[in-house]
């Protein structure tokens, strides 16, 4: 039937053939240092040189705790990327994982979202850098270029972009301001003073914004076809990148809030402003120059991610085949590189790095992380057609006198290898788990814990707990995976929201 053929074409998956996975037209030349450098270039950006000032104003010195919380949660998600990168060493990152484990249609959607995220991310970086340079030269760019009168997300034409962090002088008084101090703002913008001027609730609110700062580490998994030993090096590079990023972000938050009062931080160029106010003018230019050079690396890193996703989609035939063309001399996807540069340049001219755009990129990032968590579960519980409980036996179990609960929890007749039936149970359980987690987040968004709607929250927690129990009781694949983590990181979706 036509409908059946269409459905089969939408859900068909790419075979996980080990030999085919390791074949590529790209040159395998990247070692651990190269991969870690790519990850750092992707991760560092607005989170260091701009968002640090915004976060300091809204959470005070407590932004250090915000970065610690987000660093821990993001590291858990990074472990999922590491497992999938080791099992599916292809250039498409989340797109490739989705194609192998969830089907062609979902892979196409995820691939398009990845490209959009990378391109808009580059535009945001370019916009932030433009503001940064404009601030350094006394707003001459703003005076020279006319405003583009287009509503919502469009703003000034942006020309350039770059980045870095600085280690600066400190004053412990900046962590102990009190409302009665002479320089403390009387309008309430300084909160209650101290290390947590806006309470722990302010720390959690800013933690959601800090998630944007950690986006980009997944770009390492786009180097699956260019790493010398992808199954070993990709997970290590991802973990190293997150460790370096977390330590750096916390260090930046500490140095910035110690150097200058949190309630007077600049939201566009915090470090040059703080250095100016502390009469460290010479250091300001050293730091600013470093920021410009490093942001160039960040732009290149984000561009790299998009080119590899386009290349993978072109090779698989989900977009124009010429996106998969590789230069015979450089062994790089030349058409994808040119297309990404043109698109990113066009978007950088019209897009501004405002809250709407950052929220959009963070939302796409959240979708990618959720899909990765789901893919880890599917990878663990997939049916590899090994000898064990047969599918017809599992079907008889559902039609027998045994209760559905016994079947869901794999009781009495305990299957030790996955079957089609057990895999279906896992997929349904994942859908229910995501639905319950989403409802839990929507009901409680922006509400203090004491104001939770008791009945809904209790029901959601009950469903989530039961889903975890069902997953724990299902047989897992015995296939050897080079790098394994706990599948419970599907909760990253709930935590990040």
C-alpha positions in Angstrom: 0.0 0.0 0.0 1.1 3.6 -0.7 0.6 4.7 2.9 2.7 1.8 4.2 5.5 2.6 1.7 5.5 6.3 2.7 5.7 5.4 6.4 8.5 2.9 5.8 10.5 5.5 3.9 10.0 8.0 6.8 11.1 5.6 9.5 13.8 3.6 7.7 17.2 3.6 9.6 20.8 3.7 8.5 22.5 0.4 9.2 25.0 0.3 12.1 27.6 -1.6 10.1 31.0 -1.2 11.8 33.0 -1.3 8.5 30.7 1.2 6.8 30.7 3.5 9.8 34.5 3.8 9.7 34.8 4.5 6.0 35.0 8.1 4.9 36.3 10.4 2.1 37.6 12.8 4.7 41.1 12.6 6.0 41.6 11.1 9.5 44.2 13.5 10.9 42.8 14.8 14.2 44.3 13.7 17.5 43.1 14.3 21.1 44.5 17.8 21.2 43.0 18.8 17.9 39.5 17.5 19.0 39.7 19.2 22.3 40.7 22.5 20.6 37.6 22.2 18.4 35.4 21.7 21.4 36.9 24.7 23.2 36.5 26.8 20.1 32.9 25.8 19.8 32.0 26.2 23.5 33.7 29.5 24.5 32.0 32.6 23.1 29.2 34.9 24.4 29.1 33.0 27.6 32.6 34.3 28.6 32.8 37.8 27.3 29.1 39.1 27.3 26.8 36.8 29.2 29.1 36.9 32.3 28.1 40.5 32.8 24.4 39.9 32.3 24.5 36.9 34.7 26.5 38.9 37.3 23.9 41.7 37.3 21.0 39.3 37.8 22.5 36.7 40.2 25.4 38.6 41.8 28.4 36.5 42.9 26.0 33.5 43.0 26.6 33.2 39.3 29.6 31.0 40.2 27.2 28.5 41.7 25.0 28.8 38.6 27.9 27.8 36.4 28.8 24.9 38.7 25.2 23.5 38.5 25.1 23.9 34.7 28.6 22.4 34.4 27.6 19.3 36.2 24.3 18.8 34.3 26.0 19.5 30.9 28.8 17.0 31.7 26.1 14.3 32.3 24.7 15.1 28.8 28.2 15.2 27.4 28.7 11.6 28.5 25.7 10.6 26.4 27.3 12.3 23.4 30.5 10.4 24.2 28.7 7.0 24.1 27.0 7.8 20.8 30.1 9.2 19.3 32.0 6.0 20.1 29.1 3.8 18.7 28.4 5.9 15.6 31.6 7.7 14.6 30.1 9.8 11.8 30.3 13.5 11.0 26.7 14.4 11.5 26.7 14.3 15.3 23.0 14.3 16.5 21.8 14.0 12.9 23.7 10.7 12.4 22.7 9.3 15.7 19.0 10.0 14.9 19.3 8.5 11.5 20.7 5.3 12.9 18.3 4.9 15.9 15.1 6.9 15.1 14.7 7.0 11.4 15.1 9.2 8.3 12.3 11.8 8.9 13.4 12.6 12.4 17.0 12.7 11.2 16.1 15.3 8.5 14.4 17.5 11.1 17.2 17.3 13.6 19.8 18.0 10.8 18.0 21.1 9.7 17.7 22.3 13.4 21.4 21.7 13.9 22.3 23.8 10.9 20.0 26.5 12.0 21.4 26.5 15.5 25.0 26.7 14.2 24.3 29.5 11.7 22.3 31.6 14.2 25.0 30.9 16.8 27.6 32.4 14.5 25.3 35.4 13.8 25.0 35.9 17.6 28.7 35.8 18.0 29.2 38.3 15.2 26.6 40.6 16.7 28.2 40.4 20.2 31.6 41.1 18.7 30.3 44.0 16.8 29.0 45.6 20.0 32.2 44.7 21.7 34.4 46.5 19.1 31.9 49.4 19.0 32.4 49.9 22.8 36.1 49.8 22.4 36.1 52.6 19.8 33.6 54.9 21.6 30.5 53.7 19.6 31.8 54.9 16.3 30.4 51.9 14.4 26.9 52.6 15.8 27.2 56.2 14.5 28.6 55.1 11.1 26.1 52.4 10.2 22.4 53.3 9.9 19.8 51.4 11.8 17.9 48.7 9.9 14.3 49.5 10.6 13.0 45.9 10.7 11.0 44.7 13.7 11.6 42.0 16.3 15.0 40.3 15.8 16.7 42.5 13.3 19.0 45.3 14.3 22.3 47.0 13.3 24.4 45.6 10.5 27.2 43.6 12.0 30.6 43.2 10.3 33.0 41.4 12.6 33.4 38.9 15.5 35.9 37.2 18.2 36.8 36.3 22.2 38.8 35.5 25.5 38.9 35.6 29.3 41.0 37.7 31.7 42.4 37.1 35.1 42.1 40.4 37.0 42.6 42.0 40.4 40.0 41.3 43.0 38.4 42.9 46.1 36.5 40.6 48.6 34.3 43.6 49.5 32.5 43.0 46.1 31.1 39.7 47.6 29.8 41.3 50.8 27.9 44.4 49.8 25.0 45.4 52.1 22.0 47.6 51.4 23.3 50.1 53.9 26.6 50.7 52.1 27.1 54.1 50.6 27.5 53.0 47.0 24.8 50.3 47.1 22.0 51.2 44.6 18.9 52.4 46.4 16.5 51.3 43.6 16.7 47.6 44.6 18.7 46.5 41.6 21.4 45.2 44.0 19.0 42.8 45.8 19.7 42.1 49.4 23.5 42.1 49.0 26.0 39.4 50.0 27.0 36.4 47.9 23.3 35.6 47.0 21.7 39.0 46.6 18.7 37.6 44.8 18.5 34.3 46.8 19.1 30.8 45.5 16.1 31.3 43.2 18.1 33.9 41.3 20.9 31.4 41.0 18.6 28.8 39.4 17.0 31.4 37.1 20.5 32.4 35.8 21.5 28.7 35.6 18.9 28.3 32.8 20.6 31.2 30.9 24.0 29.8 31.5 23.0 26.7 29.5 23.6 28.8 26.4 27.2 29.4 27.4 27.9 25.6 27.3 26.5 25.0 23.9 29.0 23.9 21.3 30.8 21.0 22.9 28.8 18.6 20.7 30.8 20.0 17.7 33.5 17.5 18.7 31.2 14.6 17.6 31.0 16.2 14.1 34.7 15.1 13.7 33.8 11.4 13.8 35.1 10.9 10.3 38.3 12.9 10.8 39.5 11.6 14.1 42.4 9.1 14.1 40.6 6.8 16.6 37.1 8.2 16.9 35.8 5.5 19.3 38.4 6.3 21.8 39.3 10.0 21.3 35.8 11.5 20.8 34.5 10.7 24.4 37.8 11.8 25.9 37.8 15.1 24.0 34.2 15.8 24.9 34.9 15.3 28.6 38.1 17.3 28.5 36.3 20.2 26.8 33.6 20.3 29.5 36.0 20.2 32.3 38.1 23.1 30.8 34.9 25.0 30.0 33.4 24.6 33.5 36.6 25.6 35.3 37.0 28.6 32.9 33.5 29.9 33.3 33.6 29.6 37.1 37.0 31.4 37.1 35.6 34.2 34.9 32.6 34.6 37.1 34.8 34.8 40.2 37.3 37.2 38.7 34.6 39.5 37.3 32.4 39.7 40.5 35.5 40.2 42.7 36.9 42.9 40.4 33.9 45.1 40.3 30.5 45.3 42.0 27.9 43.0 40.5 25.2 45.6 40.3 27.4 47.9 38.1 28.6 45.3 35.6 28.4 46.1 31.8 26.0 43.8 29.9 27.8 44.3 26.5 31.5 44.3 27.4 32.0 43.5 31.1 35.7 43.0 31.2 36.9 46.2 29.4 34.4 48.1 31.5 35.5 46.6 34.8 39.2 47.1 33.8 38.5 50.7 32.9 36.7 51.3 36.2 39.6 49.9 38.2 42.1 52.1 36.3 43.8 49.1 34.5 43.7 50.7 31.1 46.8 49.0 29.7 45.5 45.6 30.7 42.2 46.4 29.1 43.7 46.6 25.7 45.6 43.4 26.2 42.5 41.6 27.3 40.3 43.1 24.5 42.8 42.1 21.8 42.8 38.6 23.1 39.0 38.5 23.1 39.0 39.6 19.4 41.4 36.8 18.4 39.7 34.1 20.4 36.2 34.9 19.1 37.5 34.2 15.6 38.3 30.7 16.7 34.8 30.5 18.2 33.3 31.5 14.9 35.4 29.0 13.0 34.4 26.3 15.4 30.7 26.9 15.0 31.1 27.1 11.2 32.9 23.7 11.3 29.9 22.1 13.0 27.4 23.2 10.3 29.7 22.2 7.4 30.0 18.6 8.7 26.2 18.2 9.2 25.5 19.5 5.7 28.2 17.2 4.4 26.6 14.1 6.1 23.1 15.0 4.9 24.4 15.4 1.4 26.2 12.0 1.5 23.0 10.4 2.8 20.9 12.0 0.1 18.6 13.9 2.4 19.6 17.2 0.7 21.4 18.0 -2.5 24.1 15.5 -3.2 26.7 18.2 -4.1 26.7 19.2 -0.4 28.6 15.9 0.1 31.4 16.7 -2.4 34.9 16.5 -1.0 37.9 18.4 -2.3 40.4 15.9 -3.6 43.4 17.8 -2.3 42.3 19.1 1.1 39.9 16.2 1.8 37.3 18.7 3.2 33.6 19.3 2.1 34.2 22.4 0.0 30.6 23.0 -1.1 29.3 22.7 2.4 32.0 25.1 3.7 31.2 27.8 1.1 27.4 27.5 1.7 27.8 27.7 5.5 30.0 30.8 5.2 27.6 32.6 2.9 24.6 31.8 5.1 26.3 32.7 8.3 27.6 36.0 6.8 24.1 36.9 5.6 22.5 36.1 9.0 25.3 38.0 10.8 24.3 41.2 9.0 20.7 41.1 10.1 20.5 39.2 13.4 21.3 40.6 16.8 22.3 38.6 19.8 19.3 39.5 21.9 17.3 37.4 24.3 14.9 36.0 21.7 17.7 34.7 19.5 19.6 33.2 22.5 16.3 31.6 23.7 15.8 30.2 20.2 19.3 28.7 20.0 19.0 27.3 23.6 15.7 25.7 22.6 17.2 24.0 19.6 20.1 22.9 21.8 17.7 21.5 24.3 15.9 19.5 21.6 19.3 18.1 20.5 20.3 17.1 24.0 16.9 15.4 24.6 17.2 13.5 21.3 20.7 12.4 22.3 19.4 11.1 25.7 16.7 9.2 23.9 19.2 7.8 21.4 21.3 6.5 24.3 18.4 4.6 25.7 17.5 3.2 22.2 21.1 2.2 21.7 21.1 0.2 25.0 17.8 -1.6 24.5 17.7 -2.1 20.7 17.0 -5.6 19.3 20.2 -7.0 17.8 18.5 -10.3 16.8 20.6 -12.4 19.2 19.4 -15.8 20.5 17.2 -15.4 23.5 13.5 -15.0 24.3 11.8 -15.1 20.9 9.3 -12.4 19.7 6.4 -14.9 19.4 7.1 -16.0 23.0 6.8 -12.4 24.2 3.6 -12.1 22.2 2.2 -15.1 23.9 3.1 -13.5 27.3 0.8 -10.6 26.5 -2.0 -12.9 25.4 -1.5 -15.3 28.4 -3.1 -15.1 31.8 -0.2 -13.1 33.2 -0.8 -9.5 34.1 0.4 -6.7 32.0 2.5 -5.5 35.0 4.4 -8.8 35.0 5.1 -8.4 31.3 6.2 -4.7 31.6 8.5 -5.5 34.5 9.8 -8.7 32.7 8.8 -10.9 35.6 8.6 -14.8 35.8 9.8 -15.4 32.3 12.9 -13.2 32.5 14.3 -12.4 29.1 18.0 -11.5 29.1 18.4 -10.4 25.5 16.3 -7.7 23.7 13.4 -8.6 21.5 11.1 -6.7 19.2 8.5 -6.8 22.0 10.9 -5.5 24.7 12.1 -2.8 22.4 8.6 -1.6 21.8 8.0 -1.5 25.5 11.1 0.7 25.9 10.0 3.1 23.1 6.5 3.5 24.6 8.0 4.0 28.1 10.4 6.7 26.8 7.5 8.6 25.3 5.5 8.4 28.5 8.6 9.4 30.5 9.2 12.5 28.3 5.6 13.5 28.5 5.5 13.2 32.3 8.8 15.2 32.6 7.4 17.9 30.2 4.2 18.2 32.2 6.1 18.4 35.4 8.3 21.2 34.0 5.3 23.2 32.5 3.3 23.0 35.7 6.1 24.2 37.9 7.9 26.7 35.6 8.7 29.8 37.5 7.0 28.6 40.7 8.8 28.2 44.1 8.9 24.6 45.3 6.3 25.3 48.0 3.7 26.4 45.4 3.9 23.2 43.4 0.5 21.9 42.4 0.6 18.9 44.6 -1.7 16.4 42.8 -0.1 16.9 39.3 3.4 16.9 40.7 2.9 13.8 42.7 1.3 12.0 39.7 4.1 13.0 37.4 6.8 11.9 39.8 4.9 8.6 40.2 4.8 8.0 36.5 8.5 9.0 36.1 9.5 6.6 38.8 7.5 3.8 37.3 9.0 4.4 33.8 12.5 4.2 35.3 11.6 0.9 36.9 10.2 -0.5 33.6 13.4 0.6 31.8 15.6 -1.0 34.5 13.8 -4.3 34.1 14.1 -4.5 30.3 16.9 -6.6 28.7 19.8 -4.6 27.3 21.8 -5.3 24.2 25.0 -7.3 24.8 26.8 -5.6 21.9 30.2 -4.2 22.9 30.1 -0.4 23.2 33.5 1.3 23.6 32.1 3.9 26.1 29.1 3.6 28.3 27.2 5.9 30.7 24.0 5.7 32.7 20.9 6.1 30.6 19.2 8.3 33.3 20.4 11.5 31.6 17.1 11.7 29.8 16.2 13.9 32.8 18.5 16.6 31.4 15.5 17.9 29.5 13.6 18.5 32.8 16.5 19.9 34.7 17.5 22.4 31.9 13.9 23.7 31.6 
